[in-house]
Amino acid sequence: MLEISTWLEKYTATVQAVFHQRVWFIGLQGSYARGEAAANSDIDVVLILDRLNPTDLQTYRALLDTLPHREKVCGFVSGRGELLAWAPWDLFQFYHDTVPLYGTLDDLREKFSLADVWQAIHNGTCNLYHQCVHHAVHEQDGEGLKALYKAAAFTLQAIGYVETGAYIREREALFAALPPQDREILSGWLALREKTELTPAEFSGYTGALLEWASGWIRRAGRRLTGCGRE
């Protein structure tokens, strides 16, 4: 497995040599940021410039082509102004999931509130519910179901925040902090990662569990956002 600290030093130095003072922020997300990377993990880097235009994207792509392990590199690139005006519910996750390497994201902290965390939960579970139904009826695709459970793991971090008051980045610690009904979904994602294929019964079971879980959180977050009902 690659030595991520060495790679990141080279990446950061190369980015700064190309974009100079235009670099506002560099960060790391994903499994390397959580300390959970495997041999096939992507390198999920974040680059925020003072502004972003199509020529910058071409320059950045050419820059990445000079680095080792280019095939593993993915991530988010943006201009500062766009990021500061981003949807607050999305900034919540972005802020907490990003490990700073250069610069700071502290300007984002005032952009979101607890209501935005509930919005993130509502949006995430609504999307999961929709996609779960689609896969069950139209595709019956095991790889697609795995992707949905992976997406649910990110929504569970927002749920962990409203349940505990802390953002828990590492999956093992998150599992320990969640109530049983939420642990089941995180356990499902971890189990699905190890499966090369699913039997029809397994597909149905995992789909049903995810659908019921998403349904419950859609209603709970919806009530919280509209102020209707008590939990």
Secondary structure, DSSP 8 states (H G I E B T S, - for coil): ---HHHHHHHHHHHHHHHHGGGEEEEEEEHHHHHT---TT--EEEEEEESS--HHHHHHHHHHHHTSTTGGGEEEEEEEHHHHHTS-HHHHHHHHHH-EEEES--GGGGGG--HHHHHHHHHHHHHHHHHHHHHIIIII--HHHHHHHHHHHHHHHHHHHHHHHSS---SHHHHHHHS-HHHHHHHHHHHHHHT-S---HHHHHHHHHHHHHHHHHHHHHHHHHHHT-S--
